[in-house]
Amino acid sequence: MVDGSTMEGGGQVIRLSCSLAGVLGTPLHVHNIRAKRSKPGLARQHLTGLQLAAEMCGEYKDGSDGVTVLHGAEVGATEILFTPKPTQSLSHQHASDVCTDSQTPQFAQSDFKANTGGAGSLMLVLQIALPIALFCGGGQTVSMHLEGGTNASMAPPVDFFVGILAPLLRQHCGIVLQVETIRRGYFPQGGGVLNVRVDRSS
């Protein structure tokens, strides 16, 4: 169980905990989500990131079809339960192997889509989804088509991922991260479009 009001009590708490839970295949219960923000609870960009992670980790679908691994997630929610599939995680691997091992089970699909429905930061969505894409797909290439904000306040811009993070991942882990900016999206309209490709098969 994670207390979302820990330290700065913002969205980073849920982004990190959800991403780590997906990588490790560990059930996650978060309460007091964004308790120290002026508008507590999940905003649209947080919800979008959680839904994308859940789709990667357990075939998330609205309604009764598929395996629902995300419970209680909606805009404004202050408590969620995330139960990723352990078979798609690194729970039985050594941490030292995460940059080189390619024997983890593959995702049921390799192409994912997410839309924040406004100017919500796609870079913050990627903070949840990128580690899962890197470490839980058995080395397969993962593609993401993302719509929302590419340049938002209080969030890294798309240029950080392109110019800094991607070269670091390639140099130190042999990971290919390609972020193609189809259209930039700014507050308040959003409308940005990114095509992201993650490949660690090498």
Secondary structure, DSSP 8 states (H G I E B T S, - for coil): -EETTSTT-SHHHHHHHHHHHHHHT--EEEESTTTTSSS-S--HHHHHHHHHHHHHHH---STTSS---EES-STT-SEEEE---GGGSSTTS-GGGTTT---S---S-SEEEEE-SSS-BHHHHHHHHHHHHHHSSTT--EEEEEEEBSS-TTS--HHHIIIIIHHHHHHHH--EEEEEEEE--BTTTB-EEEEEEEE---
